Amino acid sequence: METPLTTTDAINQIGLIILFVIIVTIFYFFKTKNGKSYKKYTLIKAETNPILSPRSHLLWEKEGTFNPAAILLDEKIHLLYRAVGGDGISRIGYAVSNDGINFGRNEPYPIFSIENFRNLKKEKMIYSPIMYPSGGSFGGCEDPRLTNIDGVVHMTFNAFDGWNFIRVGLTMIDEKDFVNKKWAKWSKPTLISPPNEIHKNWVLFPEKINNRFAVLHSISPKIEIEYRNDLKTIGVSEPFINSRIAGQRYEDKKTWESRVRGAGPPPLKTDKGWILLYHANQDIEPHKYKLGIKLLDLQDPTKILASGIFPILEPDTWYENDWKPGIIYACGAIIKKDNNRDSLYVYYGGGDKHVCVAYTDLETLLSWLIKNEKTKN
């Protein structure tokens, strides 16, 4: 016959359970490597997420709205999001907000689109998420990024025309025309990556560096930047930008970034350095795209000042697993004032279907990054 527990025994067992929970919690938030403790930091996801979802009555975006570019102009936050239509083509839609969380969409049509870049005769194709798992699209403009340089809004995007044609496109529009929604003023798109090569996710720095435009085209195994005097001449009178294929592995395959996918939004300037957000995944979770952060030197952005040992955003909600499981893909970020403090807002695609936002206090984030950095040059 078992001896019944006394009150003291029960209290002791409860105490052991509580102690175990505390130890597990501490282990989750802190990790020790080479004798140094690192603390985890996570952006705050908006309670209203997703902030944009496909509108089923519009053929051009009924299958997905995701991977948004963001820019702060005229005291408003403007989003240009990738929209996949029932015809399997990706186009660019528009939304605007006063507070960075609540967005309105009054444009019934795409504000930018281009397809069949090679003008090939093709058989009629239909939307097929199985054949084209990258958002379900088999052509068009994918994953825009926005920068305002000297009063001109530049948009880079992935020009997709089949799996053997993925190149980096560039177009631009005057800031006033953008704010006034004169979408017909977009310049004729050009391709800045070489033909017969697969490249994507290149971003522009939002200001010239040493009086030249700076194109960040590779971040792994090192930061690589192309400096040009004129973006319009690339591939026309000047050579294309040469780059390596994205997705190189780090030597330490046990880290969360054992495979780095590429840059997220264009870099953001702070007094501590350039913030670079990027996507990576781990070999043991290859289907999960997570968001990391690096801090780059202001004068020489190829120099990494700090690199967070943990991702700052992970796909753990329903809207990040709704269609394509485990996808967080950020193409836009801004810094804006909230209660007289700078806040970082990151706009991302969830599950290749929804537009979402996460945010944090900028000073707190930078303080964490510098204290919990993993330098990598």
Contacts in CASP RR format, 6 or more apart in sequence:
PFRMAT RR
TARGET T0000
AUTHOR 0000-0000-0000
METHOD contacts of the structure
MODEL  1
METPLTTTDAINQIGLIILFVIIVTIFYFFKTKNGKSYKKYTLIKAETNP
ILSPRSHLLWEKEGTFNPAAILLDEKIHLLYRAVGGDGISRIGYAVSNDG
INFGRNEPYPIFSIENFRNLKKEKMIYSPIMYPSGGSFGGCEDPRLTNID
GVVHMTFNAFDGWNFIRVGLTMIDEKDFVNKKWAKWSKPTLISPPNEIHK
NWVLFPEKINNRFAVLHSISPKIEIEYRNDLKTIGVSEPFINSRIAGQRY
EDKKTWESRVRGAGPPPLKTDKGWILLYHANQDIEPHKYKLGIKLLDLQD
PTKILASGIFPILEPDTWYENDWKPGIIYACGAIIKKDNNRDSLYVYYGG
GDKHVCVAYTDLETLLSWLIKNEKTKN
5 13 0 8 1.000
28 40 0 8 1.000
29 39 0 8 1.000
29 40 0 8 1.000
30 37 0 8 1.000
30 38 0 8 1.000
30 39 0 8 1.000
30 40 0 8 1.000
31 37 0 8 1.000
31 38 0 8 1.000
31 40 0 8 1.000
31 309 0 8 1.000
31 310 0 8 1.000
32 38 0 8 1.000
33 309 0 8 1.000
33 374 0 8 1.000
38 308 0 8 1.000
38 309 0 8 1.000
38 310 0 8 1.000
38 372 0 8 1.000
38 374 0 8 1.000
39 368 0 8 1.000
39 371 0 8 1.000
39 372 0 8 1.000
40 310 0 8 1.000
41 310 0 8 1.000
41 312 0 8 1.000
41 365 0 8 1.000
41 368 0 8 1.000
41 369 0 8 1.000
41 372 0 8 1.000
42 312 0 8 1.000
42 313 0 8 1.000
42 314 0 8 1.000
43 291 0 8 1.000
43 312 0 8 1.000
43 313 0 8 1.000
43 344 0 8 1.000
43 346 0 8 1.000
43 358 0 8 1.000
43 359 0 8 1.000
43 360 0 8 1.000
44 358 0 8 1.000
44 359 0 8 1.000
44 360 0 8 1.000
45 313 0 8 1.000
45 317 0 8 1.000
45 356 0 8 1.000
45 357 0 8 1.000
45 358 0 8 1.000
46 101 0 8 1.000
46 356 0 8 1.000
46 357 0 8 1.000
46 358 0 8 1.000
46 359 0 8 1.000
48 101 0 8 1.000
48 102 0 8 1.000
49 317 0 8 1.000
49 319 0 8 1.000
49 354 0 8 1.000
49 356 0 8 1.000
49 357 0 8 1.000
50 319 0 8 1.000
50 350 0 8 1.000
50 354 0 8 1.000
50 355 0 8 1.000
50 356 0 8 1.000
51 101 0 8 1.000
51 102 0 8 1.000
51 103 0 8 1.000
51 355 0 8 1.000
51 356 0 8 1.000
51 357 0 8 1.000
52 65 0 8 1.000
52 68 0 8 1.000
52 79 0 8 1.000
52 81 0 8 1.000
52 95 0 8 1.000
52 103 0 8 1.000
52 105 0 8 1.000
52 354 0 8 1.000
52 355 0 8 1.000
53 64 0 8 1.000
53 65 0 8 1.000
53 353 0 8 1.000
53 354 0 8 1.000
53 355 0 8 1.000
54 61 0 8 1.000
54 62 0 8 1.000
54 63 0 8 1.000
54 64 0 8 1.000
54 65 0 8 1.000
54 83 0 8 1.000
54 353 0 8 1.000
55 61 0 8 1.000
55 62 0 8 1.000
55 65 0 8 1.000
55 105 0 8 1.000
56 62 0 8 1.000
58 108 0 8 1.000
59 85 0 8 1.000
59 86 0 8 1.000
59 87 0 8 1.000
60 83 0 8 1.000
60 85 0 8 1.000
60 86 0 8 1.000
60 87 0 8 1.000
60 89 0 8 1.000
60 91 0 8 1.000
60 109 0 8 1.000
60 110 0 8 1.000
61 83 0 8 1.000
61 84 0 8 1.000
61 85 0 8 1.000
61 91 0 8 1.000
61 93 0 8 1.000
61 110 0 8 1.000
62 85 0 8 1.000
62 86 0 8 1.000
63 84 0 8 1.000
63 85 0 8 1.000
63 86 0 8 1.000
63 88 0 8 1.000
63 127 0 8 1.000
63 129 0 8 1.000
63 136 0 8 1.000
64 82 0 8 1.000
64 83 0 8 1.000
64 84 0 8 1.000
64 85 0 8 1.000
64 135 0 8 1.000
64 323 0 8 1.000
64 352 0 8 1.000
64 353 0 8 1.000
64 354 0 8 1.000
65 81 0 8 1.000
65 82 0 8 1.000
65 83 0 8 1.000
65 84 0 8 1.000
65 93 0 8 1.000
65 353 0 8 1.000
65 354 0 8 1.000
65 355 0 8 1.000
66 81 0 8 1.000
66 82 0 8 1.000
66 135 0 8 1.000
66 329 0 8 1.000
66 349 0 8 1.000
66 350 0 8 1.000
66 351 0 8 1.000
66 352 0 8 1.000
66 353 0 8 1.000
66 354 0 8 1.000
66 355 0 8 1.000
67 81 0 8 1.000
67 82 0 8 1.000
67 142 0 8 1.000
67 143 0 8 1.000
67 144 0 8 1.000
67 329 0 8 1.000
67 331 0 8 1.000
67 348 0 8 1.000
67 349 0 8 1.000
67 352 0 8 1.000
68 79 0 8 1.000
68 80 0 8 1.000
68 81 0 8 1.000
68 82 0 8 1.000
68 95 0 8 1.000
68 144 0 8 1.000
68 331 0 8 1.000
68 332 0 8 1.000
68 347 0 8 1.000
68 348 0 8 1.000
68 349 0 8 1.000
68 355 0 8 1.000
69 79 0 8 1.000
69 80 0 8 1.000
69 81 0 8 1.000
69 144 0 8 1.000
69 145 0 8 1.000
69 146 0 8 1.000
69 155 0 8 1.000
69 265 0 8 1.000
69 331 0 8 1.000
69 332 0 8 1.000
69 347 0 8 1.000
70 77 0 8 1.000
70 78 0 8 1.000
70 79 0 8 1.000
70 146 0 8 1.000
70 265 0 8 1.000
70 331 0 8 1.000
70 332 0 8 1.000
70 333 0 8 1.000
70 334 0 8 1.000
70 345 0 8 1.000
70 347 0 8 1.000
71 77 0 8 1.000
71 78 0 8 1.000
71 146 0 8 1.000
71 147 0 8 1.000
71 148 0 8 1.000
71 153 0 8 1.000
71 334 0 8 1.000
72 78 0 8 1.000
72 334 0 8 1.000
72 335 0 8 1.000
72 336 0 8 1.000
73 148 0 8 1.000
73 153 0 8 1.000
73 175 0 8 1.000
73 178 0 8 1.000
73 179 0 8 1.000
74 179 0 8 1.000
75 98 0 8 1.000
76 96 0 8 1.000
76 97 0 8 1.000
76 98 0 8 1.000
77 96 0 8 1.000
77 97 0 8 1.000
77 98 0 8 1.000
77 99 0 8 1.000
77 100 0 8 1.000
77 103 0 8 1.000
77 334 0 8 1.000
77 336 0 8 1.000
77 345 0 8 1.000
78 94 0 8 1.000
78 95 0 8 1.000
78 96 0 8 1.000
78 146 0 8 1.000
78 178 0 8 1.000
79 94 0 8 1.000
79 95 0 8 1.000
79 96 0 8 1.000
79 97 0 8 1.000
79 103 0 8 1.000
79 347 0 8 1.000
79 355 0 8 1.000
80 92 0 8 1.000
80 93 0 8 1.000
80 94 0 8 1.000
80 111 0 8 1.000
80 112 0 8 1.000
80 144 0 8 1.000
80 146 0 8 1.000
80 155 0 8 1.000
81 92 0 8 1.000
81 93 0 8 1.000
81 94 0 8 1.000
81 95 0 8 1.000
81 144 0 8 1.000
81 355 0 8 1.000
82 90 0 8 1.000
82 91 0 8 1.000
82 92 0 8 1.000
82 93 0 8 1.000
82 141 0 8 1.000
82 142 0 8 1.000
82 143 0 8 1.000
82 144 0 8 1.000
82 331 0 8 1.000
83 90 0 8 1.000
83 91 0 8 1.000
83 92 0 8 1.000
83 93 0 8 1.000
83 110 0 8 1.000
84 90 0 8 1.000
84 127 0 8 1.000
84 135 0 8 1.000
84 136 0 8 1.000
84 137 0 8 1.000
85 91 0 8 1.000
85 127 0 8 1.000
85 137 0 8 1.000
86 127 0 8 1.000
87 125 0 8 1.000
87 126 0 8 1.000
87 127 0 8 1.000
88 125 0 8 1.000
88 126 0 8 1.000
88 127 0 8 1.000
88 128 0 8 1.000
88 132 0 8 1.000
88 136 0 8 1.000
88 137 0 8 1.000
88 138 0 8 1.000
88 139 0 8 1.000
89 113 0 8 1.000
89 115 0 8 1.000
89 137 0 8 1.000
89 138 0 8 1.000
89 139 0 8 1.000
89 140 0 8 1.000
90 135 0 8 1.000
90 137 0 8 1.000
90 139 0 8 1.000
90 140 0 8 1.000
90 141 0 8 1.000
90 142 0 8 1.000
90 160 0 8 1.000
91 110 0 8 1.000
91 112 0 8 1.000
91 113 0 8 1.000
91 140 0 8 1.000
91 141 0 8 1.000
92 110 0 8 1.000
92 111 0 8 1.000
92 112 0 8 1.000
92 113 0 8 1.000
92 141 0 8 1.000
92 144 0 8 1.000
92 157 0 8 1.000
93 105 0 8 1.000
93 107 0 8 1.000
93 110 0 8 1.000
93 111 0 8 1.000
93 112 0 8 1.000
94 105 0 8 1.000
94 107 0 8 1.000
94 111 0 8 1.000
94 181 0 8 1.000
94 183 0 8 1.000
95 103 0 8 1.000
95 104 0 8 1.000
95 105 0 8 1.000
95 355 0 8 1.000
96 103 0 8 1.000
96 104 0 8 1.000
97 103 0 8 1.000
97 104 0 8 1.000
100 336 0 8 1.000
100 345 0 8 1.000
100 357 0 8 1.000
101 357 0 8 1.000
103 355 0 8 1.000
107 181 0 8 1.000
111 181 0 8 1.000
111 183 0 8 1.000
112 141 0 8 1.000
112 144 0 8 1.000
112 155 0 8 1.000
112 171 0 8 1.000
112 183 0 8 1.000
112 186 0 8 1.000
113 140 0 8 1.000
113 141 0 8 1.000
114 140 0 8 1.000
114 141 0 8 1.000
114 159 0 8 1.000
114 189 0 8 1.000
115 139 0 8 1.000
115 140 0 8 1.000
115 141 0 8 1.000
115 161 0 8 1.000
116 122 0 8 1.000
116 139 0 8 1.000
116 161 0 8 1.000
117 140 0 8 1.000
117 159 0 8 1.000
117 161 0 8 1.000
117 165 0 8 1.000
117 167 0 8 1.000
117 191 0 8 1.000
118 161 0 8 1.000
118 165 0 8 1.000
120 161 0 8 1.000
125 138 0 8 1.000
127 136 0 8 1.000
128 136 0 8 1.000
128 138 0 8 1.000
129 135 0 8 1.000
129 136 0 8 1.000
129 323 0 8 1.000
131 138 0 8 1.000
132 138 0 8 1.000
133 324 0 8 1.000
134 142 0 8 1.000
134 352 0 8 1.000
135 323 0 8 1.000
135 324 0 8 1.000
135 352 0 8 1.000
136 352 0 8 1.000
137 160 0 8 1.000
138 160 0 8 1.000
138 162 0 8 1.000
139 160 0 8 1.000
139 161 0 8 1.000
139 162 0 8 1.000
140 159 0 8 1.000
140 160 0 8 1.000
140 161 0 8 1.000
141 157 0 8 1.000
141 158 0 8 1.000
141 159 0 8 1.000
141 160 0 8 1.000
142 157 0 8 1.000
142 158 0 8 1.000
142 159 0 8 1.000
142 160 0 8 1.000
142 200 0 8 1.000
143 157 0 8 1.000
143 158 0 8 1.000
143 200 0 8 1.000
143 201 0 8 1.000
143 329 0 8 1.000
143 331 0 8 1.000
144 155 0 8 1.000
144 156 0 8 1.000
144 157 0 8 1.000
144 331 0 8 1.000
145 155 0 8 1.000
145 156 0 8 1.000
145 157 0 8 1.000
145 203 0 8 1.000
145 204 0 8 1.000
145 264 0 8 1.000
145 265 0 8 1.000
145 266 0 8 1.000
145 331 0 8 1.000
145 332 0 8 1.000
146 153 0 8 1.000
146 154 0 8 1.000
146 155 0 8 1.000
146 266 0 8 1.000
146 332 0 8 1.000
147 153 0 8 1.000
147 154 0 8 1.000
147 203 0 8 1.000
147 204 0 8 1.000
147 205 0 8 1.000
147 206 0 8 1.000
147 266 0 8 1.000
148 154 0 8 1.000
148 175 0 8 1.000
148 206 0 8 1.000
149 204 0 8 1.000
149 206 0 8 1.000
149 207 0 8 1.000
149 208 0 8 1.000
149 213 0 8 1.000
150 208 0 8 1.000
151 174 0 8 1.000
151 175 0 8 1.000
152 172 0 8 1.000
152 173 0 8 1.000
152 174 0 8 1.000
152 175 0 8 1.000
153 172 0 8 1.000
153 173 0 8 1.000
153 174 0 8 1.000
153 175 0 8 1.000
153 178 0 8 1.000
154 170 0 8 1.000
154 171 0 8 1.000
154 172 0 8 1.000
154 204 0 8 1.000
154 231 0 8 1.000
155 170 0 8 1.000
155 171 0 8 1.000
155 172 0 8 1.000
155 173 0 8 1.000
155 186 0 8 1.000
156 168 0 8 1.000
156 169 0 8 1.000
156 170 0 8 1.000
156 192 0 8 1.000
156 202 0 8 1.000
156 203 0 8 1.000
156 204 0 8 1.000
157 168 0 8 1.000
157 169 0 8 1.000
157 170 0 8 1.000
157 171 0 8 1.000
158 166 0 8 1.000
158 167 0 8 1.000
158 168 0 8 1.000
158 169 0 8 1.000
158 200 0 8 1.000
158 201 0 8 1.000
159 165 0 8 1.000
159 166 0 8 1.000
159 167 0 8 1.000
159 168 0 8 1.000
159 169 0 8 1.000
159 189 0 8 1.000
159 191 0 8 1.000
160 166 0 8 1.000
164 198 0 8 1.000
166 198 0 8 1.000
166 199 0 8 1.000
166 200 0 8 1.000
167 191 0 8 1.000
167 193 0 8 1.000
167 194 0 8 1.000
167 195 0 8 1.000
167 197 0 8 1.000
167 198 0 8 1.000
167 199 0 8 1.000
167 200 0 8 1.000
168 191 0 8 1.000
168 192 0 8 1.000
168 193 0 8 1.000
168 199 0 8 1.000
168 200 0 8 1.000
168 201 0 8 1.000
168 202 0 8 1.000
168 217 0 8 1.000
168 241 0 8 1.000
169 189 0 8 1.000
169 190 0 8 1.000
169 191 0 8 1.000
169 192 0 8 1.000
169 193 0 8 1.000
170 189 0 8 1.000
170 190 0 8 1.000
170 191 0 8 1.000
170 192 0 8 1.000
170 231 0 8 1.000
170 234 0 8 1.000
171 186 0 8 1.000
171 187 0 8 1.000
171 188 0 8 1.000
171 189 0 8 1.000
171 190 0 8 1.000
172 186 0 8 1.000
172 187 0 8 1.000
172 231 0 8 1.000
173 182 0 8 1.000
173 183 0 8 1.000
173 185 0 8 1.000
173 186 0 8 1.000
173 187 0 8 1.000
174 185 0 8 1.000
177 185 0 8 1.000
187 232 0 8 1.000
190 232 0 8 1.000
190 234 0 8 1.000
190 235 0 8 1.000
190 236 0 8 1.000
191 235 0 8 1.000
191 240 0 8 1.000
192 202 0 8 1.000
192 215 0 8 1.000
192 231 0 8 1.000
192 234 0 8 1.000
192 235 0 8 1.000
192 240 0 8 1.000
192 241 0 8 1.000
193 199 0 8 1.000
193 202 0 8 1.000
193 217 0 8 1.000
193 240 0 8 1.000
193 241 0 8 1.000
193 243 0 8 1.000
194 240 0 8 1.000
194 241 0 8 1.000
194 242 0 8 1.000
195 240 0 8 1.000
198 245 0 8 1.000
199 217 0 8 1.000
199 243 0 8 1.000
199 245 0 8 1.000
199 246 0 8 1.000
200 246 0 8 1.000
201 246 0 8 1.000
201 261 0 8 1.000
201 262 0 8 1.000
201 263 0 8 1.000
201 264 0 8 1.000
202 215 0 8 1.000
202 216 0 8 1.000
202 217 0 8 1.000
202 241 0 8 1.000
202 243 0 8 1.000
202 263 0 8 1.000
203 215 0 8 1.000
203 216 0 8 1.000
203 263 0 8 1.000
203 264 0 8 1.000
203 265 0 8 1.000
203 266 0 8 1.000
203 267 0 8 1.000
204 213 0 8 1.000
204 214 0 8 1.000
204 215 0 8 1.000
204 216 0 8 1.000
204 266 0 8 1.000
205 213 0 8 1.000
205 214 0 8 1.000
205 215 0 8 1.000
205 216 0 8 1.000
205 225 0 8 1.000
205 266 0 8 1.000
205 267 0 8 1.000
205 274 0 8 1.000
205 301 0 8 1.000
206 266 0 8 1.000
206 267 0 8 1.000
206 268 0 8 1.000
206 269 0 8 1.000
207 269 0 8 1.000
208 214 0 8 1.000
209 227 0 8 1.000
209 299 0 8 1.000
209 301 0 8 1.000
210 227 0 8 1.000
212 227 0 8 1.000
212 228 0 8 1.000
212 229 0 8 1.000
213 227 0 8 1.000
213 228 0 8 1.000
213 229 0 8 1.000
213 230 0 8 1.000
213 231 0 8 1.000
214 225 0 8 1.000
214 226 0 8 1.000
214 227 0 8 1.000
214 301 0 8 1.000
215 225 0 8 1.000
215 226 0 8 1.000
215 227 0 8 1.000
215 228 0 8 1.000
215 231 0 8 1.000
215 241 0 8 1.000
216 223 0 8 1.000
216 224 0 8 1.000
216 225 0 8 1.000
216 263 0 8 1.000
216 266 0 8 1.000
216 267 0 8 1.000
216 276 0 8 1.000
216 301 0 8 1.000
217 224 0 8 1.000
217 225 0 8 1.000
217 226 0 8 1.000
217 241 0 8 1.000
217 243 0 8 1.000
218 224 0 8 1.000
218 243 0 8 1.000
218 244 0 8 1.000
218 246 0 8 1.000
218 262 0 8 1.000
219 260 0 8 1.000
219 262 0 8 1.000
219 263 0 8 1.000
219 276 0 8 1.000
219 278 0 8 1.000
219 294 0 8 1.000
220 246 0 8 1.000
220 247 0 8 1.000
220 248 0 8 1.000
220 250 0 8 1.000
220 260 0 8 1.000
220 262 0 8 1.000
221 248 0 8 1.000
221 250 0 8 1.000
222 302 0 8 1.000
222 377 0 8 1.000
223 276 0 8 1.000
223 296 0 8 1.000
223 301 0 8 1.000
223 302 0 8 1.000
223 303 0 8 1.000
223 304 0 8 1.000
224 243 0 8 1.000
224 244 0 8 1.000
224 302 0 8 1.000
225 301 0 8 1.000
225 302 0 8 1.000
226 241 0 8 1.000
226 243 0 8 1.000
228 234 0 8 1.000
228 238 0 8 1.000
228 241 0 8 1.000
230 238 0 8 1.000
234 240 0 8 1.000
234 241 0 8 1.000
246 260 0 8 1.000
246 261 0 8 1.000
246 262 0 8 1.000
247 259 0 8 1.000
247 260 0 8 1.000
247 261 0 8 1.000
247 262 0 8 1.000
248 259 0 8 1.000
248 260 0 8 1.000
249 258 0 8 1.000
249 259 0 8 1.000
249 260 0 8 1.000
250 257 0 8 1.000
250 258 0 8 1.000
250 260 0 8 1.000
252 258 0 8 1.000
253 283 0 8 1.000
255 282 0 8 1.000
255 309 0 8 1.000
256 280 0 8 1.000
256 281 0 8 1.000
256 282 0 8 1.000
256 290 0 8 1.000
256 310 0 8 1.000
256 311 0 8 1.000
257 280 0 8 1.000
257 281 0 8 1.000
257 282 0 8 1.000
257 290 0 8 1.000
257 292 0 8 1.000
257 311 0 8 1.000
258 280 0 8 1.000
258 281 0 8 1.000
258 282 0 8 1.000
258 283 0 8 1.000
259 280 0 8 1.000
259 281 0 8 1.000
259 282 0 8 1.000
259 283 0 8 1.000
259 286 0 8 1.000
260 278 0 8 1.000
260 279 0 8 1.000
260 280 0 8 1.000
261 278 0 8 1.000
261 279 0 8 1.000
261 280 0 8 1.000
261 281 0 8 1.000
261 289 0 8 1.000
262 278 0 8 1.000
262 279 0 8 1.000
262 280 0 8 1.000
263 276 0 8 1.000
263 277 0 8 1.000
263 278 0 8 1.000
263 279 0 8 1.000
264 277 0 8 1.000
264 278 0 8 1.000
264 279 0 8 1.000
264 291 0 8 1.000
264 329 0 8 1.000
264 330 0 8 1.000
264 331 0 8 1.000
264 332 0 8 1.000
265 277 0 8 1.000
265 330 0 8 1.000
265 331 0 8 1.000
265 332 0 8 1.000
265 333 0 8 1.000
265 346 0 8 1.000
265 347 0 8 1.000
266 332 0 8 1.000
266 333 0 8 1.000
267 274 0 8 1.000
267 275 0 8 1.000
267 276 0 8 1.000
267 296 0 8 1.000
267 301 0 8 1.000
268 274 0 8 1.000
268 275 0 8 1.000
268 333 0 8 1.000
268 334 0 8 1.000
268 335 0 8 1.000
268 344 0 8 1.000
269 275 0 8 1.000
269 298 0 8 1.000
270 335 0 8 1.000
270 362 0 8 1.000
270 366 0 8 1.000
272 295 0 8 1.000
272 305 0 8 1.000
272 366 0 8 1.000
272 370 0 8 1.000
273 295 0 8 1.000
273 296 0 8 1.000
273 297 0 8 1.000
273 298 0 8 1.000
273 305 0 8 1.000
274 295 0 8 1.000
274 296 0 8 1.000
274 297 0 8 1.000
274 298 0 8 1.000
274 301 0 8 1.000
275 293 0 8 1.000
275 294 0 8 1.000
275 295 0 8 1.000
275 296 0 8 1.000
275 333 0 8 1.000
275 344 0 8 1.000
275 366 0 8 1.000
276 293 0 8 1.000
276 294 0 8 1.000
276 295 0 8 1.000
276 296 0 8 1.000
277 291 0 8 1.000
277 292 0 8 1.000
277 293 0 8 1.000
277 330 0 8 1.000
277 333 0 8 1.000
277 346 0 8 1.000
278 291 0 8 1.000
278 292 0 8 1.000
278 293 0 8 1.000
278 294 0 8 1.000
279 289 0 8 1.000
279 290 0 8 1.000
279 291 0 8 1.000
279 292 0 8 1.000
279 328 0 8 1.000
279 329 0 8 1.000
279 330 0 8 1.000
280 289 0 8 1.000
280 290 0 8 1.000
280 292 0 8 1.000
280 311 0 8 1.000
281 287 0 8 1.000
281 288 0 8 1.000
281 289 0 8 1.000
281 290 0 8 1.000
282 288 0 8 1.000
287 325 0 8 1.000
287 326 0 8 1.000
288 314 0 8 1.000
288 315 0 8 1.000
288 326 0 8 1.000
288 327 0 8 1.000
289 315 0 8 1.000
289 326 0 8 1.000
289 327 0 8 1.000
289 328 0 8 1.000
289 329 0 8 1.000
290 311 0 8 1.000
290 313 0 8 1.000
290 314 0 8 1.000
290 315 0 8 1.000
290 328 0 8 1.000
291 311 0 8 1.000
291 312 0 8 1.000
291 313 0 8 1.000
291 314 0 8 1.000
291 328 0 8 1.000
291 330 0 8 1.000
291 346 0 8 1.000
291 348 0 8 1.000
292 308 0 8 1.000
292 311 0 8 1.000
292 312 0 8 1.000
292 313 0 8 1.000
293 307 0 8 1.000
293 308 0 8 1.000
293 312 0 8 1.000
293 365 0 8 1.000
293 369 0 8 1.000
294 304 0 8 1.000
294 306 0 8 1.000
294 307 0 8 1.000
294 308 0 8 1.000
294 376 0 8 1.000
295 304 0 8 1.000
295 305 0 8 1.000
295 306 0 8 1.000
295 307 0 8 1.000
295 366 0 8 1.000
295 369 0 8 1.000
295 370 0 8 1.000
295 373 0 8 1.000
296 302 0 8 1.000
296 303 0 8 1.000
296 304 0 8 1.000
296 305 0 8 1.000
297 303 0 8 1.000
297 304 0 8 1.000
297 305 0 8 1.000
303 377 0 8 1.000
304 375 0 8 1.000
304 376 0 8 1.000
304 377 0 8 1.000
305 373 0 8 1.000
305 375 0 8 1.000
306 369 0 8 1.000
306 370 0 8 1.000
306 373 0 8 1.000
306 374 0 8 1.000
306 375 0 8 1.000
307 373 0 8 1.000
307 374 0 8 1.000
307 375 0 8 1.000
307 376 0 8 1.000
308 369 0 8 1.000
308 372 0 8 1.000
308 373 0 8 1.000
308 374 0 8 1.000
309 372 0 8 1.000
309 373 0 8 1.000
309 374 0 8 1.000
310 372 0 8 1.000
312 365 0 8 1.000
313 328 0 8 1.000
313 330 0 8 1.000
313 346 0 8 1.000
313 348 0 8 1.000
313 358 0 8 1.000
314 328 0 8 1.000
315 321 0 8 1.000
315 325 0 8 1.000
315 326 0 8 1.000
315 327 0 8 1.000
315 328 0 8 1.000
315 350 0 8 1.000
315 351 0 8 1.000
319 350 0 8 1.000
319 351 0 8 1.000
319 353 0 8 1.000
319 354 0 8 1.000
319 356 0 8 1.000
320 326 0 8 1.000
320 327 0 8 1.000
320 328 0 8 1.000
320 349 0 8 1.000
320 350 0 8 1.000
320 351 0 8 1.000
320 356 0 8 1.000
321 327 0 8 1.000
321 351 0 8 1.000
322 350 0 8 1.000
322 351 0 8 1.000
322 353 0 8 1.000
322 354 0 8 1.000
323 351 0 8 1.000
323 352 0 8 1.000
323 353 0 8 1.000
324 351 0 8 1.000
324 352 0 8 1.000
324 353 0 8 1.000
325 351 0 8 1.000
326 351 0 8 1.000
327 349 0 8 1.000
327 350 0 8 1.000
327 351 0 8 1.000
327 352 0 8 1.000
328 348 0 8 1.000
328 349 0 8 1.000
328 350 0 8 1.000
328 351 0 8 1.000
329 348 0 8 1.000
329 349 0 8 1.000
329 350 0 8 1.000
329 351 0 8 1.000
329 352 0 8 1.000
330 346 0 8 1.000
330 347 0 8 1.000
330 348 0 8 1.000
330 349 0 8 1.000
331 347 0 8 1.000
331 348 0 8 1.000
331 349 0 8 1.000
332 346 0 8 1.000
332 347 0 8 1.000
332 348 0 8 1.000
333 344 0 8 1.000
333 345 0 8 1.000
333 346 0 8 1.000
333 347 0 8 1.000
334 344 0 8 1.000
334 345 0 8 1.000
335 342 0 8 1.000
335 343 0 8 1.000
335 344 0 8 1.000
335 345 0 8 1.000
335 362 0 8 1.000
336 342 0 8 1.000
336 343 0 8 1.000
336 345 0 8 1.000
337 343 0 8 1.000
341 361 0 8 1.000
341 362 0 8 1.000
341 363 0 8 1.000
342 361 0 8 1.000
342 362 0 8 1.000
342 363 0 8 1.000
343 359 0 8 1.000
343 360 0 8 1.000
343 361 0 8 1.000
343 362 0 8 1.000
344 359 0 8 1.000
344 360 0 8 1.000
344 361 0 8 1.000
344 362 0 8 1.000
344 365 0 8 1.000
345 357 0 8 1.000
345 358 0 8 1.000
345 359 0 8 1.000
346 357 0 8 1.000
346 358 0 8 1.000
346 359 0 8 1.000
347 355 0 8 1.000
347 356 0 8 1.000
347 357 0 8 1.000
348 355 0 8 1.000
348 356 0 8 1.000
348 357 0 8 1.000
348 358 0 8 1.000
349 355 0 8 1.000
349 356 0 8 1.000
350 356 0 8 1.000
END
